[in-house]
Amino acid sequence: MIRATGLNKYFHRGSVNEVHSIRDLSIDIEQGDFITIIGSNGAGKSTFLSCLSGTHALDSGAIAVDGTDVTRWPEHRRARFIGRVFQDPLMGTCAGGSIAQNMALALKRGQRRGLSRGVKPADLELFRERLRVLGLGLENRLQDRAGLLSGGQRQALTMVMATLVRPELLLLDEHTAALDPKTAAQILELTENIVTAGGLTTLMVTHNMHQALSLGNRLIMMHRGRIILDVRGAEKAGLTVEDLLHKFHSQEDAEVSDRMLLG
């Protein structure tokens, strides 16, 4: 289990531009939970993921993984058990490195890296096996530079890399938002297959409420740094987009962006 207790995160604290991005947020994430996260722009969704991954240091609060306090662990140490895929397909891979080199780095995530050979012949078959399930032919292009791939191919590769070493927590930060509709649908199908087959504990941020309702076993809505809705199972299955909009509109000063309405 991953337990977040009383998380608070400020930006520009003490200045006229102060933003209280995460406000006393607490949540228990159970093993195997696939949680979709929705909320308007500025609700704190991506910041919450960054606090979990260690990208942003907390101002207060605690994070524990299976009873171990990781609150003060730096990002590189948490990388041993956290995989993350960002909105920008270019962020998950090194454009100048080959597909094999990128996957070799992913295989060493969170480990010490010495001066041994970067890509070992014994690992190449593992890389081919993991890429083969994508159906994109990337298993035959291991020596091609990642920069030659399309956005959708790079995002698919990033998904494989993020889960090459089984993560305790997979963080998906609007990972289909920058893709065209057809490619986004393919990446979502890949996501569901990887998460379901591996039973991976996953948090997926999305602006698309239809996605949030159709995927996963649990849904949370954030507003102004807080969780204002947390539903799962049959309760989640019975929700509609209209229900979510009603919940959002019930919040004081709530504004629904065009992206959220039209997603």
C-alpha positions as a printed NumPy array, in Angstrom:
array([[  0.   ,   0.   ,   0.   ],
       [  1.045,   3.591,  -0.662],
       [ -0.141,   6.001,   2.012],
       [ -0.039,   9.777,   1.559],
       [ -0.881,  11.738,   4.693],
       [ -1.473,  15.476,   5.024],
       [  0.428,  16.506,   1.895],
       [  1.005,  20.212,   1.343],
       [  2.932,  21.808,  -1.48 ],
       [  3.453,  25.515,  -2.104],
       [  5.062,  27.344,  -4.998],
       [  6.614,  30.815,  -4.518],
       [  5.758,  30.624,  -0.832],
       [  5.792,  33.949,   0.973],
       [  5.59 ,  35.989,  -2.225],
       [  2.691,  37.728,  -3.928],
       [  2.659,  34.818,  -6.386],
       [  2.201,  32.156,  -3.714],
       [  0.246,  29.093,  -4.864],
       [ -0.953,  26.439,  -2.418],
       [ -1.025,  23.655,  -4.986],
       [ -1.656,  20.639,  -2.711],
       [ -3.763,  21.166,   0.434],
       [ -3.783,  18.626,   3.289],
       [ -4.205,  15.78 ,   0.824],
       [ -4.448,  12.25 ,   2.238],
       [ -5.104,   9.013,   0.35 ],
       [ -4.435,   5.289,   0.676],
       [ -3.568,   3.631,  -2.632],
       [ -4.121,  -0.104,  -2.445],
       [ -2.053,  -2.694,  -4.284],
       [ -3.509,  -3.143,  -7.785],
       [ -5.597,   0.041,  -7.742],
       [ -5.985,   1.63 , -11.194],
       [ -7.02 ,   5.175, -10.282],
       [ -8.068,   7.775, -12.833],
       [ -7.652,  11.39 , -11.712],
       [ -9.696,  14.283, -13.1  ],
       [-10.047,  17.949, -12.272],
       [ -9.756,  21.349, -13.897],
       [ -6.481,  23.001, -14.854],
       [ -4.639,  24.016, -11.701],
       [ -6.373,  21.426,  -9.521],
       [ -2.997,  19.972,  -8.509],
       [ -3.172,  16.694, -10.418],
       [  0.299,  16.735, -11.962],
       [  1.783,  18.289,  -8.84 ],
       [  0.381,  15.403,  -6.799],
       [  2.106,  12.924,  -9.108],
       [  5.334,  14.924,  -8.855],
       [  5.15 ,  14.823,  -5.067],
       [  4.745,  11.047,  -5.175],
       [  7.671,  10.636,  -7.574],
       [  9.933,  12.992,  -5.619],
       [ 10.187,  15.578,  -8.39 ],
       [  8.728,  18.145,  -5.957],
       [  9.707,  18.168,  -2.301],
       [  6.782,  18.447,   0.115],
       [  6.348,  21.397,   2.448],
       [  4.616,  19.07 ,   4.924],
       [  3.066,  15.647,   5.071],
       [  4.368,  12.11 ,   4.629],
       [  4.479,   9.363,   1.998],
       [  4.949,   5.715,   2.926],
       [  5.319,   2.672,   0.676],
       [  4.497,  -0.643,   2.355],
       [  5.179,   0.982,   5.711],
       [  8.535,   2.529,   4.696],
       [  8.665,   6.325,   4.975],
       [  9.992,   7.659,   1.644],
       [  9.073,  11.316,   2.225],
       [ 12.679,  12.498,   2.156],
       [ 13.868,  10.112,  -0.531],
       [ 15.11 ,  11.979,  -3.649],
       [ 13.603,  11.311,  -7.057],
       [ 16.418,   9.03 ,  -8.25 ],
       [ 15.993,   6.779,  -5.205],
       [ 12.212,   6.534,  -5.677],
       [ 12.81 ,   5.66 ,  -9.34 ],
       [ 13.56 ,   2.12 ,  -8.174],
       [  9.851,   1.552,  -7.601],
       [  8.101,   4.269,  -9.647],
       [  7.547,   4.395, -13.412],
       [  6.238,   7.572, -15.023],
       [  4.979,   8.544, -18.465],
       [  4.512,  12.227, -19.277],
       [  2.221,  14.087, -21.67 ],
       [  5.064,  14.964, -24.04 ],
       [  6.194,  11.838, -25.94 ],
       [  9.682,  13.372, -26.233],
       [ 10.257,  13.38 , -22.463],
       [ 10.345,   9.62 , -21.932],
       [ 13.183,   8.707, -24.269],
       [ 16.622,   9.941, -25.317],
       [ 16.308,  10.96 , -28.966],
       [ 19.993,  10.379, -29.734],
       [ 20.066,   6.887, -28.259],
       [ 18.944,   3.734, -30.002],
       [ 15.801,   1.894, -28.944],
       [ 18.035,  -0.768, -27.374],
       [ 20.071,   1.84 , -25.478],
       [ 16.918,   3.51 , -24.155],
       [ 15.561,   0.165, -22.968],
       [ 18.897,  -0.739, -21.37 ],
       [ 18.712,   2.482, -19.336],
       [ 15.162,   1.621, -18.301],
       [ 16.313,  -1.838, -17.233],
       [ 18.824,  -0.186, -14.87 ],
       [ 16.314,   2.273, -13.409],
       [ 17.172,   3.064,  -9.801],
       [ 20.333,   0.939,  -9.85 ],
       [ 23.973,   1.94 ,  -9.723],
       [ 25.525,   2.256, -13.154],
       [ 29.159,   1.302, -13.55 ],
       [ 31.382,   1.06 , -16.606],
       [ 30.079,  -2.29 , -17.835],
       [ 28.678,  -2.718, -21.34 ],
       [ 25.541,  -0.606, -21.769],
       [ 23.51 ,  -3.013, -23.904],
       [ 24.153,  -6.663, -23.111],
       [ 23.403,  -9.289, -25.792],
       [ 21.426, -11.3  , -23.235],
       [ 19.026,  -8.379, -22.792],
       [ 18.228,  -7.965, -26.482],
       [ 15.808, -10.888, -26.593],
       [ 13.946,  -9.452, -23.576],
       [ 13.669,  -6.122, -25.403],
       [ 12.345,  -7.825, -28.545],
       [  9.817,  -9.799, -26.511],
       [  8.443,  -6.703, -24.779],
       [  8.298,  -4.674, -27.99 ],
       [  6.702,  -7.462, -30.029],
       [  3.393,  -7.142, -28.167],
       [  3.053,  -3.552, -29.436],
       [  2.571,  -4.737, -32.986],
       [  4.586,  -1.788, -34.297],
       [  7.603,  -3.679, -35.588],
       [  9.935,  -1.936, -33.131],
       [ 11.437,  -5.281, -32.133],
       [ 13.137,  -5.252, -35.552],
       [ 14.457,  -1.714, -35.147],
       [ 16.493,  -1.968, -31.936],
       [ 19.434,  -0.076, -33.449],
       [ 17.312,   2.812, -34.77 ],
       [ 17.528,   6.099, -32.903],
       [ 14.467,   6.878, -30.773],
       [ 14.357,  10.318, -32.412],
       [ 13.34 ,   8.687, -35.696],
       [ 10.103,   7.343, -34.204],
       [  6.721,   9.042, -34.43 ],
       [  5.146,  10.545, -31.31 ],
       [  2.872,   7.556, -30.867],
       [  5.742,   5.09 , -31.317],
       [  7.843,   6.961, -28.765],
       [  4.984,   7.016, -26.268],
       [  4.429,   3.285, -26.768],
       [  8.149,   2.724, -26.224],
       [  8.01 ,   4.867, -23.09 ],
       [  5.134,   2.764, -21.731],
       [  7.208,  -0.377, -22.221],
       [ 10.266,   1.273, -20.646],
       [  8.29 ,   2.496, -17.623],
       [  7.151,  -1.059, -16.915],
       [ 10.217,  -3.01 , -18.087],
       [ 11.16 ,  -3.36 , -14.427],
       [  7.857,  -3.926, -12.63 ],
       [  7.082,  -0.671, -10.77 ],
       [  5.376,  -0.522,  -7.4  ],
       [  3.579,   2.535,  -8.78 ],
       [  2.962,   3.63 , -12.366],
       [  2.212,   7.337, -12.903],
       [  0.571,   8.389, -16.181],
       [  0.383,  12.163, -16.55 ],
       [ -2.071,  12.873, -19.401],
       [  0.048,  10.522, -21.489],
       [ -2.319,  10.561, -24.484],
       [ -3.169,  14.282, -24.546],
       [ -0.524,  15.234, -27.129],
       [ -1.442,  12.447, -29.561],
       [ -3.957,  12.382, -32.399],
       [ -7.247,  10.598, -31.559],
       [ -6.384,   7.338, -33.341],
       [ -2.943,   7.067, -31.773],
       [ -4.312,   8.096, -28.368],
       [ -6.858,   5.264, -28.548],
       [ -4.068,   2.803, -29.377],
       [ -1.951,   3.978, -26.449],
       [ -4.954,   3.735, -24.101],
       [ -5.586,   0.17 , -25.229],
       [ -1.907,  -0.612, -24.67 ],
       [ -2.112,   1.023, -21.243],
       [ -5.092,  -1.059, -20.19 ],
       [ -3.428,  -4.245, -21.42 ],
       [ -0.144,  -3.574, -19.616],
       [ -1.785,  -2.455, -16.358],
       [ -4.318,  -5.289, -16.306],
       [ -1.883,  -8.041, -17.288],
       [  0.646,  -6.928, -14.694],
       [ -1.84 ,  -5.975, -11.985],
       [  0.058,  -2.696, -11.713],
       [ -0.854,  -0.049,  -9.162],
       [ -1.519,   2.942, -11.412],
       [ -2.519,   6.608, -11.212],
       [ -3.641,   8.128, -14.516],
       [ -4.343,  11.839, -14.884],
       [ -6.773,  12.704, -17.663],
       [ -8.999,  15.593, -18.747],
       [-11.252,  13.188, -20.601],
       [-14.12 ,  12.224, -18.307],
       [-15.23 ,   9.369, -20.555],
       [-11.751,   7.842, -20.145],
       [-11.867,   8.43 , -16.412],
       [-15.17 ,   6.569, -16.138],
       [-14.354,   3.684, -18.469],
       [-10.853,   2.857, -17.217],
       [ -9.695,   1.608, -13.85 ],
       [-11.432,   0.506, -10.67 ],
       [-11.311,   3.845,  -8.873],
       [-11.77 ,   7.527,  -9.722],
       [-10.788,  10.632,  -7.813],
       [-11.64 ,  14.242,  -8.608],
       [ -9.346,  17.025,  -7.438],
       [-10.187,  20.699,  -6.958],
       [ -7.844,  23.393,  -5.646],
       [ -5.362,  20.865,  -4.316],
       [ -7.862,  18.629,  -2.53 ],
       [ -9.617,  15.372,  -3.315],
       [-13.33 ,  16.142,  -3.475],
       [-14.524,  12.792,  -4.827],
       [-13.164,   9.273,  -4.356],
       [-15.293,   6.434,  -5.743],
       [-14.658,   2.845,  -6.738],
       [-16.323,  -0.388,  -7.817],
       [-20.076,  -0.338,  -8.339],
       [-20.342,   3.302,  -7.241],
       [-17.876,   4.339,  -9.952],
       [-19.552,   2.116, -12.546],
       [-22.866,   3.884, -11.933],
       [-21.512,   7.378, -12.535],
       [-22.062,   9.428, -15.673],
       [-20.288,  12.463, -17.099],
       [-23.272,  14.536, -15.956],
       [-22.742,  13.284, -12.382],
       [-19.111,  14.376, -12.504],
       [-19.995,  17.797, -13.877],
       [-22.621,  18.252, -11.161],
       [-20.068,  17.371,  -8.492],
       [-17.587,  19.797,  -9.97 ],
       [-20.125,  22.631, -10.286],
       [-21.089,  22.157,  -6.634],
       [-17.675,  23.472,  -5.598],
       [-17.386,  27.145,  -4.797],
       [-15.777,  29.162,  -7.624],
       [-15.567,  26.082,  -9.825],
       [-14.949,  26.69 , -13.496],
       [-14.964,  23.948, -16.125],
       [-12.416,  24.407, -18.892],
       [-13.27 ,  23.711, -22.524],
       [-10.889,  20.761, -22.452],
       [-12.759,  19.183, -19.566],
       [-16.162,  19.74 , -21.119],
       [-15.209,  18.568, -24.567],
       [-12.86 ,  15.726, -23.583]])
